[in-house]
């Protein structure tokens, strides 16, 4: 099995601070040994109604502004800042990527020409967004299936097939919750997605919002080629995502364990491996043969 690609999802866990974002990139690359870091891009006035934009944050203790709109704007990086993030990723040897939540954000991020752009579960039925990416972005399109019916999944796959972009599509098994209890992860959905879509898309991944790192190795064993987890420098920081994120040592161990499981997923190349031959000659030499 190919070694899984590990995405450390920063999202907005940088708290709107470019210095923190840089530290997270450097740490993910040099300490965690992740393959990709992922941010997000939103045009908040396109996504939110005036009422939603001007309403107070539903959890004021996590807010960075007087209204939900101010909170979201505080956490938003400009296109120039994303360009700087991409440069830092290149400097530290890790791939830059971003989730886009709307067409305006997709248009902006496409100008950076990343290797992949992610469509979050919340936006996977936005046909205009999917159409723009299919028509205007030449890289891989990653898309999560959280909060999505099986009929909607099939509609999404058929849409990408109609655009001739299904072989650039990576789909993710995902349960949208923060955090997700183990009984709601439903990891065998990976098996269902592989049976239905392995020949129709480029590959299949797992996007987890659970606690700990045991589940991710199991996802690799079930065929996930991409593992995506939220990542923070401190799970006690203010914000809704930090508590369901992994700190650097968690990401490091996850990457180590997932890659180890991928190496182990193989049949023996010969009946008696070289590593066994010495032991066989030592331990079985006096046994009666059949």
Beta strands, then each sheet from edge to edge (+ up, - down):
strand 1: 5-11
strand 2: 36-41
strand 3: 95-100
strand 4: 116-119
strand 5: 140-144
strand 6: 169-174
strand 7: 203-208
strand 8: 226-230
sheet 1: 1+ 2+ 3+ 4+ 5+ 6+ 7+ 8+ 1+
end
